[in-house]
Amino acid sequence: MPSRALDGQPGFAAEPVSGYPGGQPVLLSQAFELATQETGLGVRELAQELA
């Protein structure tokens, strides 16, 4: 059962998650760019290596 100790405290009100669109996934694309630059491998070869 969740604790209710923070109920009513400023900054701890329940909010719907629909108000937060989420982060933009940039780390995966940056990791792919770095891997292709460092190894010269393409998508297919990297996928085989990471299988």
PQR file of N, CA, C, O and H, with PARSE charges and radii, in Angstrom:
ATOM      1  N   MET A   1       0.850  -1.177   0.000 -0.4000 1.5000
ATOM      2  CA  MET A   1       0.000   0.000   0.000 -0.0000 2.0000
ATOM      3  C   MET A   1       0.897   1.242   0.000  0.5500 1.7000
ATOM      4  O   MET A   1       1.813   1.328   0.818 -0.5500 1.4000
ATOM      5  N   PRO A   2       0.657   2.207  -0.896 -0.5600 1.5000
ATOM      6  CA  PRO A   2       1.505   3.395  -0.961  0.2800 2.0000
ATOM      7  C   PRO A   2       1.319   4.283   0.265  0.5500 1.7000
ATOM      8  O   PRO A   2       0.235   4.347   0.846 -0.5500 1.4000
ATOM      9  N   SER A   3       2.378   4.953   0.640 -0.4000 1.5000
ATOM     10  CA  SER A   3       2.326   5.883   1.761 -0.0000 2.0000
ATOM     11  C   SER A   3       1.572   7.134   1.345  0.5500 1.7000
ATOM     12  O   SER A   3       1.683   7.576   0.202 -0.5500 1.4000
ATOM     13  H   SER A   3       3.259   4.901   0.169  0.4000 1.0000
ATOM     14  N   ARG A   4       0.832   7.688   2.235 -0.4000 1.5000
ATOM     15  CA  ARG A   4       0.072   8.913   1.963 -0.0000 2.0000
ATOM     16  C   ARG A   4       0.650  10.085   2.753  0.5500 1.7000
ATOM     17  O   ARG A   4      -0.039  11.088   2.938 -0.5500 1.4000
ATOM     18  H   ARG A   4       0.742   7.329   3.163  0.4000 1.0000
ATOM     19  N   ALA A   5       1.887   9.989   3.222 -0.4000 1.5000
ATOM     20  CA  ALA A   5       2.494  11.023   4.052 -0.0000 2.0000
ATOM     21  C   ALA A   5       2.636  12.356   3.327  0.5500 1.7000
ATOM     22  O   ALA A   5       2.653  13.404   3.972 -0.5500 1.4000
ATOM     23  H   ALA A   5       2.447   9.174   3.072  0.4000 1.0000
ATOM     24  N   LEU A   6       2.737  12.340   2.002 -0.4000 1.5000
ATOM     25  CA  LEU A   6       2.943  13.581   1.259 -0.0000 2.0000
ATOM     26  C   LEU A   6       1.649  14.153   0.679  0.5500 1.7000
ATOM     27  O   LEU A   6       1.677  15.193   0.022 -0.5500 1.4000
ATOM     28  H   LEU A   6       2.723  11.488   1.477  0.4000 1.0000
ATOM     29  N   ASP A   7       0.525  13.493   0.912 -0.4000 1.5000
ATOM     30  CA  ASP A   7      -0.747  14.010   0.415 -0.0000 2.0000
ATOM     31  C   ASP A   7      -0.976  15.424   0.940  0.5500 1.7000
ATOM     32  O   ASP A   7      -0.800  15.691   2.128 -0.5500 1.4000
ATOM     33  H   ASP A   7       0.502  12.648   1.446  0.4000 1.0000
ATOM     34  N   GLY A   8      -1.364  16.312   0.057 -0.4000 1.5000
ATOM     35  CA  GLY A   8      -1.671  17.682   0.456 -0.0000 2.0000
ATOM     36  C   GLY A   8      -0.469  18.603   0.536  0.5500 1.7000
ATOM     37  O   GLY A   8      -0.632  19.808   0.723 -0.5500 1.4000
ATOM     38  H   GLY A   8      -1.508  16.096  -0.909  0.4000 1.0000
ATOM     39  N   GLN A   9       0.726  18.067   0.401 -0.4000 1.5000
ATOM     40  CA  GLN A   9       1.926  18.891   0.465 -0.0000 2.0000
ATOM     41  C   GLN A   9       2.164  19.568  -0.884  0.5500 1.7000
ATOM     42  O   GLN A   9       1.873  18.978  -1.925 -0.5500 1.4000
ATOM     43  H   GLN A   9       0.858  17.088   0.249  0.4000 1.0000
ATOM     44  N   PRO A  10       2.692  20.807  -0.884 -0.5600 1.5000
ATOM     45  CA  PRO A  10       2.962  21.491  -2.159  0.2800 2.0000
ATOM     46  C   PRO A  10       3.924  20.688  -3.036  0.5500 1.7000
ATOM     47  O   PRO A  10       4.931  20.172  -2.551 -0.5500 1.4000
ATOM     48  N   GLY A  11       3.607  20.587  -4.327 -0.4000 1.5000
ATOM     49  CA  GLY A  11       4.468  19.873  -5.259 -0.0000 2.0000
ATOM     50  C   GLY A  11       4.232  18.378  -5.321  0.5500 1.7000
ATOM     51  O   GLY A  11       4.900  17.687  -6.090 -0.5500 1.4000
ATOM     52  H   GLY A  11       2.789  21.007  -4.721  0.4000 1.0000
ATOM     53  N   PHE A  12       3.309  17.863  -4.542 -0.4000 1.5000
ATOM     54  CA  PHE A  12       3.075  16.425  -4.507 -0.0000 2.0000
ATOM     55  C   PHE A  12       1.641  16.051  -4.856  0.5500 1.7000
ATOM     56  O   PHE A  12       1.168  14.976  -4.489 -0.5500 1.4000
ATOM     57  H   PHE A  12       2.767  18.424  -3.918  0.4000 1.0000
ATOM     58  N   ALA A  13       0.951  16.937  -5.565 -0.4000 1.5000
ATOM     59  CA  ALA A  13      -0.420  16.642  -5.973 -0.0000 2.0000
ATOM     60  C   ALA A  13      -0.398  15.639  -7.126  0.5500 1.7000
ATOM     61  O   ALA A  13       0.513  15.641  -7.953 -0.5500 1.4000
ATOM     62  H   ALA A  13       1.336  17.811  -5.864  0.4000 1.0000
ATOM     63  N   ALA A  14      -1.409  14.792  -7.163 -0.4000 1.5000
ATOM     64  CA  ALA A  14      -1.511  13.823  -8.256 -0.0000 2.0000
ATOM     65  C   ALA A  14      -1.757  14.569  -9.560  0.5500 1.7000
ATOM     66  O   ALA A  14      -2.609  15.456  -9.617 -0.5500 1.4000
ATOM     67  H   ALA A  14      -2.149  14.790  -6.491  0.4000 1.0000
ATOM     68  N   GLU A  15      -1.014  14.214 -10.611 -0.4000 1.5000
ATOM     69  CA  GLU A  15      -1.164  14.830 -11.921 -0.0000 2.0000
ATOM     70  C   GLU A  15      -1.242  13.731 -12.970  0.5500 1.7000
ATOM     71  O   GLU A  15      -0.562  12.712 -12.854 -0.5500 1.4000
ATOM     72  H   GLU A  15      -0.322  13.494 -10.565  0.4000 1.0000
ATOM     73  N   PRO A  16      -2.066  13.931 -13.992 -0.5600 1.5000
ATOM     74  CA  PRO A  16      -2.154  12.908 -15.042  0.2800 2.0000
ATOM     75  C   PRO A  16      -0.871  12.865 -15.873  0.5500 1.7000
ATOM     76  O   PRO A  16      -0.285  13.906 -16.170 -0.5500 1.4000
ATOM     77  N   VAL A  17      -0.442  11.675 -16.242 -0.4000 1.5000
ATOM     78  CA  VAL A  17       0.770  11.537 -17.043 -0.0000 2.0000
ATOM     79  C   VAL A  17       0.578  12.042 -18.461  0.5500 1.7000
ATOM     80  O   VAL A  17       1.556  12.282 -19.168 -0.5500 1.4000
ATOM     81  H   VAL A  17      -0.918  10.829 -16.002  0.4000 1.0000
ATOM     82  N   SER A  18      -0.666  12.208 -18.887 -0.4000 1.5000
ATOM     83  CA  SER A  18      -0.918  12.711 -20.239 -0.0000 2.0000
ATOM     84  C   SER A  18      -0.395  14.138 -20.424  0.5500 1.7000
ATOM     85  O   SER A  18      -0.223  14.585 -21.558 -0.5500 1.4000
ATOM     86  H   SER A  18      -1.461  12.014 -18.313  0.4000 1.0000
ATOM     87  N   GLY A  19      -0.143  14.852 -19.335 -0.4000 1.5000
ATOM     88  CA  GLY A  19       0.385  16.205 -19.416 -0.0000 2.0000
ATOM     89  C   GLY A  19       1.883  16.249 -19.665  0.5500 1.7000
ATOM     90  O   GLY A  19       2.449  17.329 -19.831 -0.5500 1.4000
ATOM     91  H   GLY A  19      -0.283  14.489 -18.413  0.4000 1.0000
ATOM     92  N   TYR A  20       2.529  15.099 -19.692 -0.4000 1.5000
ATOM     93  CA  TYR A  20       3.972  15.028 -19.894 -0.0000 2.0000
ATOM     94  C   TYR A  20       4.260  14.191 -21.140  0.5500 1.7000
ATOM     95  O   TYR A  20       4.103  12.971 -21.115 -0.5500 1.4000
ATOM     96  H   TYR A  20       2.069  14.222 -19.557  0.4000 1.0000
ATOM     97  N   PRO A  21       4.678  14.835 -22.222 -0.5600 1.5000
ATOM     98  CA  PRO A  21       4.867  14.090 -23.468  0.2800 2.0000
ATOM     99  C   PRO A  21       6.039  13.116 -23.439  0.5500 1.7000
ATOM    100  O   PRO A  21       6.121  12.242 -24.302 -0.5500 1.4000
ATOM    101  N   GLY A  22       6.931  13.238 -22.488 -0.4000 1.5000
ATOM    102  CA  GLY A  22       8.082  12.337 -22.418 -0.0000 2.0000
ATOM    103  C   GLY A  22       9.303  12.937 -23.072  0.5500 1.7000
ATOM    104  O   GLY A  22       9.225  13.970 -23.738 -0.5500 1.4000
ATOM    105  H   GLY A  22       6.864  13.948 -21.788  0.4000 1.0000
ATOM    106  N   GLY A  23      10.414  12.293 -22.879 -0.4000 1.5000
ATOM    107  CA  GLY A  23      11.666  12.778 -23.443 -0.0000 2.0000
ATOM    108  C   GLY A  23      11.837  12.358 -24.888  0.5500 1.7000
ATOM    109  O   GLY A  23      11.165  11.448 -25.374 -0.5500 1.4000
ATOM    110  H   GLY A  23      10.477  11.454 -22.338  0.4000 1.0000
ATOM    111  N   GLN A  24      12.725  13.021 -25.546 -0.4000 1.5000
ATOM    112  CA  GLN A  24      13.038  12.675 -26.924 -0.0000 2.0000
ATOM    113  C   GLN A  24      14.234  11.722 -26.911  0.5500 1.7000
ATOM    114  O   GLN A  24      15.261  12.044 -26.313 -0.5500 1.4000
ATOM    115  H   GLN A  24      13.271  13.760 -25.151  0.4000 1.0000
ATOM    116  N   PRO A  25      14.127  10.562 -27.555 -0.5600 1.5000
ATOM    117  CA  PRO A  25      15.208   9.574 -27.529  0.2800 2.0000
ATOM    118  C   PRO A  25      16.375   9.995 -28.435  0.5500 1.7000
ATOM    119  O   PRO A  25      16.385   9.690 -29.627 -0.5500 1.4000
ATOM    120  N   VAL A  26      17.346  10.692 -27.860 -0.4000 1.5000
ATOM    121  CA  VAL A  26      18.480  11.153 -28.653 -0.0000 2.0000
ATOM    122  C   VAL A  26      19.733  10.324 -28.414  0.5500 1.7000
ATOM    123  O   VAL A  26      20.617  10.282 -29.270 -0.5500 1.4000
ATOM    124  H   VAL A  26      17.338  10.939 -26.891  0.4000 1.0000
ATOM    125  N   LEU A  27      19.823   9.664 -27.265 -0.4000 1.5000
ATOM    126  CA  LEU A  27      21.047   8.928 -26.954 -0.0000 2.0000
ATOM    127  C   LEU A  27      21.276   7.755 -27.891  0.5500 1.7000
ATOM    128  O   LEU A  27      22.416   7.477 -28.262 -0.5500 1.4000
ATOM    129  H   LEU A  27      19.105   9.697 -26.570  0.4000 1.0000
ATOM    130  N   LEU A  28      20.207   7.060 -28.281 -0.4000 1.5000
ATOM    131  CA  LEU A  28      20.367   5.917 -29.176 -0.0000 2.0000
ATOM    132  C   LEU A  28      20.911   6.365 -30.530  0.5500 1.7000
ATOM    133  O   LEU A  28      21.812   5.730 -31.078 -0.5500 1.4000
ATOM    134  H   LEU A  28      19.281   7.286 -27.979  0.4000 1.0000
ATOM    135  N   SER A  29      20.373   7.448 -31.067 -0.4000 1.5000
ATOM    136  CA  SER A  29      20.869   7.922 -32.365 -0.0000 2.0000
ATOM    137  C   SER A  29      22.305   8.414 -32.257  0.5500 1.7000
ATOM    138  O   SER A  29      23.099   8.220 -33.178 -0.5500 1.4000
ATOM    139  H   SER A  29      19.641   7.964 -30.622  0.4000 1.0000
ATOM    140  N   GLN A  30      22.649   9.056 -31.126 -0.4000 1.5000
ATOM    141  CA  GLN A  30      24.032   9.498 -30.928 -0.0000 2.0000
ATOM    142  C   GLN A  30      24.973   8.299 -30.808  0.5500 1.7000
ATOM    143  O   GLN A  30      26.085   8.328 -31.336 -0.5500 1.4000
ATOM    144  H   GLN A  30      22.005   9.213 -30.377  0.4000 1.0000
ATOM    145  N   ALA A  31      24.536   7.255 -30.122 -0.4000 1.5000
ATOM    146  CA  ALA A  31      25.355   6.050 -29.978 -0.0000 2.0000
ATOM    147  C   ALA A  31      25.556   5.383 -31.338  0.5500 1.7000
ATOM    148  O   ALA A  31      26.650   4.908 -31.642 -0.5500 1.4000
ATOM    149  H   ALA A  31      23.633   7.232 -29.692  0.4000 1.0000
ATOM    150  N   PHE A  32      24.510   5.347 -32.148 -0.4000 1.5000
ATOM    151  CA  PHE A  32      24.624   4.751 -33.477 -0.0000 2.0000
ATOM    152  C   PHE A  32      25.599   5.546 -34.339  0.5500 1.7000
ATOM    153  O   PHE A  32      26.451   4.965 -35.011 -0.5500 1.4000
ATOM    154  H   PHE A  32      23.622   5.732 -31.901  0.4000 1.0000
ATOM    155  N   GLU A  33      25.478   6.882 -34.321 -0.4000 1.5000
ATOM    156  CA  GLU A  33      26.396   7.712 -35.104 -0.0000 2.0000
ATOM    157  C   GLU A  33      27.841   7.489 -34.684  0.5500 1.7000
ATOM    158  O   GLU A  33      28.723   7.366 -35.534 -0.5500 1.4000
ATOM    159  H   GLU A  33      24.787   7.354 -33.775  0.4000 1.0000
ATOM    160  N   LEU A  34      28.090   7.438 -33.384 -0.4000 1.5000
ATOM    161  CA  LEU A  34      29.442   7.210 -32.885 -0.0000 2.0000
ATOM    162  C   LEU A  34      29.948   5.835 -33.313  0.5500 1.7000
ATOM    163  O   LEU A  34      31.097   5.699 -33.732 -0.5500 1.4000
ATOM    164  H   LEU A  34      27.374   7.538 -32.694  0.4000 1.0000
ATOM    165  N   ALA A  35      29.094   4.815 -33.207 -0.4000 1.5000
ATOM    166  CA  ALA A  35      29.508   3.462 -33.586 -0.0000 2.0000
ATOM    167  C   ALA A  35      29.837   3.380 -35.071  0.5500 1.7000
ATOM    168  O   ALA A  35      30.816   2.738 -35.452 -0.5500 1.4000
ATOM    169  H   ALA A  35      28.160   4.926 -32.866  0.4000 1.0000
ATOM    170  N   THR A  36      29.039   4.017 -35.904 -0.4000 1.5000
ATOM    171  CA  THR A  36      29.316   3.957 -37.341 -0.0000 2.0000
ATOM    172  C   THR A  36      30.581   4.731 -37.688  0.5500 1.7000
ATOM    173  O   THR A  36      31.339   4.320 -38.566 -0.5500 1.4000
ATOM    174  H   THR A  36      28.244   4.538 -35.594  0.4000 1.0000
ATOM    175  N   GLN A  37      30.811   5.839 -37.009 -0.4000 1.5000
ATOM    176  CA  GLN A  37      32.026   6.616 -37.258 -0.0000 2.0000
ATOM    177  C   GLN A  37      33.277   5.863 -36.807  0.5500 1.7000
ATOM    178  O   GLN A  37      34.296   5.862 -37.498 -0.5500 1.4000
ATOM    179  H   GLN A  37      30.195   6.173 -36.296  0.4000 1.0000
ATOM    180  N   GLU A  38      33.187   5.229 -35.650 -0.4000 1.5000
ATOM    181  CA  GLU A  38      34.349   4.550 -35.073 -0.0000 2.0000
ATOM    182  C   GLU A  38      34.657   3.223 -35.763  0.5500 1.7000
ATOM    183  O   GLU A  38      35.821   2.834 -35.864 -0.5500 1.4000
ATOM    184  H   GLU A  38      32.359   5.230 -35.088  0.4000 1.0000
ATOM    185  N   THR A  39      33.623   2.527 -36.237 -0.4000 1.5000
ATOM    186  CA  THR A  39      33.840   1.190 -36.789 -0.0000 2.0000
ATOM    187  C   THR A  39      33.674   1.114 -38.297  0.5500 1.7000
ATOM    188  O   THR A  39      34.212   0.214 -38.942 -0.5500 1.4000
ATOM    189  H   THR A  39      32.677   2.843 -36.154  0.4000 1.0000
ATOM    190  N   GLY A  40      32.924   2.067 -38.863 -0.4000 1.5000
ATOM    191  CA  GLY A  40      32.641   2.021 -40.287 -0.0000 2.0000
ATOM    192  C   GLY A  40      31.571   1.019 -40.648  0.5500 1.7000
ATOM    193  O   GLY A  40      31.311   0.793 -41.830 -0.5500 1.4000
ATOM    194  H   GLY A  40      32.487   2.798 -38.339  0.4000 1.0000
ATOM    195  N   LEU A  41      30.938   0.405 -39.646 -0.4000 1.5000
ATOM    196  CA  LEU A  41      29.893  -0.576 -39.888 -0.0000 2.0000
ATOM    197  C   LEU A  41      28.558   0.122 -40.130  0.5500 1.7000
ATOM    198  O   LEU A  41      28.325   1.226 -39.639 -0.5500 1.4000
ATOM    199  H   LEU A  41      31.149   0.588 -38.686  0.4000 1.0000
ATOM    200  N   GLY A  42      27.688  -0.531 -40.890 -0.4000 1.5000
ATOM    201  CA  GLY A  42      26.349  -0.015 -41.138 -0.0000 2.0000
ATOM    202  C   GLY A  42      25.339  -0.633 -40.198  0.5500 1.7000
ATOM    203  O   GLY A  42      25.699  -1.363 -39.274 -0.5500 1.4000
ATOM    204  H   GLY A  42      27.877  -1.428 -41.290  0.4000 1.0000
ATOM    205  N   VAL A  43      24.076  -0.339 -40.436 -0.4000 1.5000
ATOM    206  CA  VAL A  43      22.999  -0.830 -39.577 -0.0000 2.0000
ATOM    207  C   VAL A  43      22.997  -2.351 -39.498  0.5500 1.7000
ATOM    208  O   VAL A  43      22.938  -2.913 -38.404 -0.5500 1.4000
ATOM    209  H   VAL A  43      23.784   0.254 -41.186  0.4000 1.0000
ATOM    210  N   ARG A  44      23.059  -3.014 -40.630 -0.4000 1.5000
ATOM    211  CA  ARG A  44      22.988  -4.479 -40.656 -0.0000 2.0000
ATOM    212  C   ARG A  44      24.165  -5.092 -39.876  0.5500 1.7000
ATOM    213  O   ARG A  44      23.973  -6.010 -39.079 -0.5500 1.4000
ATOM    214  H   ARG A  44      23.107  -2.558 -41.518  0.4000 1.0000
ATOM    215  N   GLU A  45      25.367  -4.585 -40.108 -0.4000 1.5000
ATOM    216  CA  GLU A  45      26.552  -5.148 -39.431 -0.0000 2.0000
ATOM    217  C   GLU A  45      26.507  -4.879 -37.924  0.5500 1.7000
ATOM    218  O   GLU A  45      26.841  -5.752 -37.124 -0.5500 1.4000
ATOM    219  H   GLU A  45      25.523  -3.839 -40.756  0.4000 1.0000
ATOM    220  N   LEU A  46      26.097  -3.682 -37.548 -0.4000 1.5000
ATOM    221  CA  LEU A  46      25.988  -3.382 -36.107 -0.0000 2.0000
ATOM    222  C   LEU A  46      24.933  -4.261 -35.454  0.5500 1.7000
ATOM    223  O   LEU A  46      25.132  -4.734 -34.335 -0.5500 1.4000
ATOM    224  H   LEU A  46      25.825  -2.972 -38.198  0.4000 1.0000
ATOM    225  N   ALA A  47      23.812  -4.490 -36.137 -0.4000 1.5000
ATOM    226  CA  ALA A  47      22.758  -5.351 -35.592 -0.0000 2.0000
ATOM    227  C   ALA A  47      23.282  -6.772 -35.383  0.5500 1.7000
ATOM    228  O   ALA A  47      22.970  -7.408 -34.377 -0.5500 1.4000
ATOM    229  H   ALA A  47      23.651  -4.106 -37.046  0.4000 1.0000
ATOM    230  N   GLN A  48      24.074  -7.265 -36.330 -0.4000 1.5000
ATOM    231  CA  GLN A  48      24.638  -8.607 -36.186 -0.0000 2.0000
ATOM    232  C   GLN A  48      25.610  -8.658 -35.009  0.5500 1.7000
ATOM    233  O   GLN A  48      25.630  -9.637 -34.262 -0.5500 1.4000
ATOM    234  H   GLN A  48      24.327  -6.748 -37.148  0.4000 1.0000
ATOM    235  N   GLU A  49      26.413  -7.609 -34.842 -0.4000 1.5000
ATOM    236  CA  GLU A  49      27.362  -7.564 -33.727 -0.0000 2.0000
ATOM    237  C   GLU A  49      26.646  -7.504 -32.377  0.5500 1.7000
ATOM    238  O   GLU A  49      27.108  -8.088 -31.397 -0.5500 1.4000
ATOM    239  H   GLU A  49      26.396  -6.814 -35.449  0.4000 1.0000
ATOM    240  N   LEU A  50      25.513  -6.792 -32.333 -0.4000 1.5000
ATOM    241  CA  LEU A  50      24.795  -6.611 -31.068 -0.0000 2.0000
ATOM    242  C   LEU A  50      23.769  -7.695 -30.790  0.5500 1.7000
ATOM    243  O   LEU A  50      23.144  -7.708 -29.730 -0.5500 1.4000
ATOM    244  H   LEU A  50      25.137  -6.318 -33.129  0.4000 1.0000
ATOM    245  N   ALA A  51      23.594  -8.611 -31.746 -0.4000 1.5000
ATOM    246  CA  ALA A  51      22.571  -9.643 -31.596 -0.0000 2.0000
ATOM    247  C   ALA A  51      22.703 -10.320 -30.252  0.5500 1.7000
ATOM    248  O   ALA A  51      21.927 -11.223 -29.936 -0.5500 1.4000
ATOM    249  H   ALA A  51      24.102  -8.600 -32.608  0.4000 1.0000
TER
END
